[in-house]
């Protein structure tokens, strides 16, 4: 059935040529977007969930407006390709969020510094992804059979993702250990600075990189690892460089806001990782089945060999709408399963420490002079008295078992 639909799929028109000023205008838009993003985090406070979700909505709306422009200027086929590529990249970027959570937890990054680390980490990710997209487009232009190798790699990545440990310690990565050993680092954070000058024990002033700089490098390196999957995947949707580039950049722009908006809930989507692995495997199979016949035929012609009879005349080519339907369906099923089959939260049993604290609180609140009762602390000072007032006397021990009178309250500090 799928093969029949694929064979009946209409062949898209000749790819449009996007003018240079479209590239230039989009580059200016990206620069302005990054300036705005940097100014959002200048308050020095942690971004709230409400603010993050608001910015998520803004970035998604801008992407949809851009998609509407492509529809108006170049037609529905290429608008579908942009939307499918954007949705694919946005969904695959969710896997980055798991890494962000682990990196910030491992390096104990303060919440008010996480925005700055993500913004600069994403700036570097944009540059690296742009380079990878241009390289991939150049390879495909030289020989389209390279898509078969991309497909094999995506199929392998999808299978390996099923066995990927999301709680993997970042310190176990060789490149993290390499950076920690090679870079002159401070012993902690220095505000929002990346580089500082400090004197060592001998009085010599040295230039040191802060812990925040290391966090940015780890985020960028992690994104490179994910881009190895996501960039080939989008070439399975479209091979038009402008659409590949713009859909990637729009997805990355919303990544920072997506983290702050979903950082608390991302761990609860326990089946989402399986969905992402299926999407990678699906795109990989689509690329293999679509381009393998052409690759085999061109290879045989290059080697002046007869084409085997079992090689079909043309490959399986799904429409963008069909691919988009599969991607949306997999995402919807895995998200619904994560919500419906979420494990019930177990209540923590009351420990002896919490029980003792409750008894002490009840004892203090039950006393007539409880507002000023001094509860002795470890160093002998009274806890519960007004600030600056020392305890003149500690409450006497309760009477021996059997005594009915409660211990007298200390009212000397009243």
Steps between C-alpha positions, in 0.01 A plus 500: 500500500777742598694415185189564286446839661865586450496404134188710448651801675520804274847610398572845646581781260852613431659636816475878520807718506493714811667837424800629693295770669278232657810350662621846606163598647480177698856548630405849625190354665712239682738770628211713626341196664820419688533862619146486633568164663809636676309802632225278638750340739674821611288533814721247679196308620390149413245488218153408619295228335239755388761718330663198337172370359418849372828510307437147373173624354676801344768291326246245375277781369792655312582161347138458387499851349816413309333179387203703375738718297653191336148377419410835344825545306588143397193283548359236734757230421793696642292635787429139598869419479590791729232407752599133499867591540424748778285249689762228455785719628289638786403152617855365471627799698297379798777246553734796554289605797586182688868582451452859618341375822793264564768759414353768726454251782853362467669842494254641758421794275290763684157546346565869430805410286337220298339743254836660414664160458224379268495816287872489425495123469224529242687775311791260458259222405356715222842561348596132519169382355522750216840357410366143515199590284718661234730197502207259470345702217832503313535121535145439377554731204807301399334159538146450626582143593658636820144511635516120523792526741312767696204263518710208625651724767156625612366145517796402716457811718131427550575146617779614732278770651278225641791394720624851576527589869344842555656524849855459372749701704654781287830455686539159333534664158863508386469850358369636832801356682727638227360852538526490879866396480612732220317823579621729782178509700381681809381296794141614448276757336588870479162654439408499132863538384669253268858623549655664807845605619597381846820484702629158600668405828828657385335829407524450123193619310366233265219492246255226593185359343203480734281199563228667291730497195552126544122448519456685168766283334335182627161616370646577157682167485180319595310678224760390246434140603126548447550691174670192357153340517268794437673657198498179291141441614369824352667417168260206500214752485647751254834561332442872435776677699295811581212299647739272688687798646200713597303215658809404703559855621137553601506175699821603679363848577219348704721250678602727789140600582389139460751393766379751761137428415525121519801433725270391781282275283755360255599218735138381510488429124647156554400357160600800289850363448350189336298723270808696395686177426210382281501833314872472428457141384203598280692784333798269452290231332330764285837625377633148434192377313470825308859541382649148503379403147647819350825457695541137391421585138744792487770288666452220245515749213817653642659154524355403159311210656156361428233618742365201700147401409376523858568875512172690441488770237423768758497522874227554755420870528249613759343842474587758762144480634532123547833537680356778713205281595731221617713742707198666664338162566809357672542813715133505598494131595816516713390819681154356574654176625737696724205684654259206529756246623687738729594324827313619805702723728572323825472692825820507695468314829531712810844460647588503865665840450186657355294337774723644770482845338120482495490405868734786593292747297181380664661532842614858432169611348307346785677703766338821620824687453587322177561823310808567704607155611872450439573162344867426563714452193824307462714793611283586799334809350125527511305447182166673466584816695503840332808577289791616713354377831702227664340232710544566870397156600423179326174325579542234765469139408153349532424336827555132539244256370181519693512869584190686391628859508650626172842667508481868594529744212787746485345848494807692604558623144145639462 
